Amino acid sequence: MLFLLENQVSVSVWTDSPSSSSSSSSSSSAELIHAAVPPSVQLGLTVLYTVLYSLLFVFVYLQLWLILHYGHKRFSYQSVFLFLCSLWSALRTTLFSFYFKNIVQANQLQPLPFWLLYCFPVCLQFFTLCLLNLYFAQVKNMTPVAFRLPFPCNSHLCGSLPPNVFTSCD
């Protein structure tokens, strides 16, 4: 059983078996485990992450406004990527700002806020990675076919390939 006392954790061990009762008499007393990171370092890292995520959100938000202001395509890879980044950084900023008020409450949220703050940013990272893969696959397919050939185009090599894949082998 764990008890949180200021910056120390009290660990108590109970056993139900009678055979281990003689050896567990010394382990049944509460042992104190100190935190691995001092509170000042933890607060400093929380402030640093909150500021960095806030700056990222402001930067991406300004980029989205510039896309809107200058009339670029609203539904493009860039705008979707920036929207996903802004949503991710907003959720991370919200999560780390909760740590200023009450760490225990931030770790004991209801299921929907817990999922939004802890699980959904990981899903957003996956969506962003998939979007980048899709973009680079499309960019790779837009390059001329002759530049993608890893070998010189000889008739005996091009004869074994499907005719619609390499159109420059004629």
N, C-alpha and C positions, 0 to 999 in steps of 0.2 A: 504494500500500500504506500502511496506517495503523498506527502504533505508538503505544501509550499510555504516556507517561512522566510519572508523577506527575500534574500538571495540564496537561500540554502534549501535543499530538498532533503526531507527526512524519509528514509526508507525503512520500513518495518517488514520483517519476514515472519510469517506464521506457518507452521506445519501441522498437519492433522495426524500424521502417523506417530504412534507411541514409541516406535523403535528409535526414532531420531530425536526424541524429546531430550535426551541427555546431551546430545551434541548441539541442539538448537537453543539451549538456554543462553548461550553467549550471543547467538545471532538474532535472538528475538528482541534485543534492545535496539532502539532506533539509531541508525548510522546516518551521519550527515554527509551529504555529497555537495561539494561546492560547485558553482557554475563554472563552465569552462572558459567563458568570456566574461570579463568584468562588466558591470552595468554601464560604466562610462564608455567603454568601447562599443557595447551594444547600442547605446543611445547615439553615439557618433555615427555608427554604420547605418542606423535607421534614418538619421537626418540626411546622410549622404545619399542613400538610395532614394529617399523621398524627393530630394532636390533634383537628382539626375532624372528620375522618371517624370517629374514636373517639367523640367527643361525639354525633355524629349517630346512630351505632349504639346507644349507650346510651339516648338519648332515644326512638328508635323501638322498641327492645326493651322499655322501660318502658311505652310505649303498648300494645304487644301484650299485656303482662301485665295491664294495666288492662282491656283488652277481655275477656281470659279471666276475670279476677277478678269483674268486674261482670256477667258473663253476657250480653254483647252477642252478636249473631250472629257465629259464628266464621268463616263463609264469606260475607263481604260485600266490597263494594268497598274499604272502609276497611282491613279486615284483610289483604286480598291486596296492596293498595298498601303497607301498612306492612311486610309480609313481603318484598316486592320491594326496598323501601328498605333494610331491614336486611341483606339478602343483598348488595346493591350496596355498602353502606358497609363491611361486613365484608371483602369482597374488596378494596376500595380501601385499607382500613387494613392488610391483610396485604401488599399490594403495596408500599405506602410504608414499612412497617416493614422490608421486605427491603433497602431502600436504606441503612439504617443499618449493616447488617453488611457487605455486599459488593455494590457497584453492578454490577460486571462479571458476577457470578453471577446477579444478578436479571435481567440482560438476556440471559442465555444459558440459559434454562430448557428443560426437555424440552417436547415439544409440548402435552401435556395441561395441566400447570401454566401454561405460557405462555398457552394459550387461556383458562383459567379466570381468570387475573389480568389479562390485557390485552384479550381479545376479549369474554368473557362479560359484563362490566359494561356494555358498549355494547349488547349484546342485552337486558340487563335494563332499560336506559334506554328502549329501543324498546318493550318489553312494558309498561312503566309509562305511556309516552305513549299507547299503544293502549288501555290500561285507562282512562286519563283521558278519552280521546275517547269510549269506550263509555259511561262514566258520564254525561258531559255530554249525549250523545245521548239517553240514557234520561231524564235530568232534563228535557230540553227537550220530549220527547214526553209527559211527565206534566203539563205545564201545560195549563190549559183551552184549548179550541180557539178560543174567541172572542178571546182575548188574542193569538193568533198571526196574526190577519188583518191584513195590511198595508194594507188598503183597507176602506172602508165596504161593508157587505154589501148590494149592490143586486141586484135580481133578474136583470138582464142580465149581471152579473159572475158570480154564483153559478151561472147556467144553463150556463156553459161549463166549469165545473169538475166533476170526478167527484163523484157524490152522497155517497160515503162519506168524502171527505177533510174537508169542512167541514160538519159536522152542524148548525151554528147558523145556516145560511142558509135558513131556512124561513119 
